[in-house]
Amino acid sequence: MATPVERKEYPISMRLPEADVAMIDRAASLRGRSRTDFVRDAAVRAAEEVVMEQGLIRMTPEGFAEFMEVLSRPATSVPEMVELARRPAPWEPGYPAKQ
């Protein structure tokens, strides 16, 4: 007799208006995904954002003072970032043509 296997996936059932399902199906199709994959990914991303918003950062008073000191220092430029910011955007005149 086969031994039972512990379930690793759990069904979730929702009732949605037809317009919502149509929008989800359209978006899933544009991404080349199934409705289930699209909804699962969107729900997990939203859940991760909420959990990350609730994360506390704990510091000792000394650590906080050091953190504030670093933030209070004058900014230093990063040459590569300055050059990147000066490049024209693809939609601007002067953008290099594809070769």
Sequence and secondary structure as in RCSB ss.txt:
>XXXX:A:sequence
MATPVERKEYPISMRLPEADVAMIDRAASLRGRSRTDFVRDAAVRAAEEVVMEQGLIRMTPEGFAEFMEVLSRPA
TSVPEMVELARRPAPWEPGYPAKQ
>XXXX:A:secstr
                 HHHHHHHHHHHHHHT  HHHHHHHHHHHHHHHHHHHT      HHHHHHHHHHHHS  
   HHHHHHHHS  TTSTT     
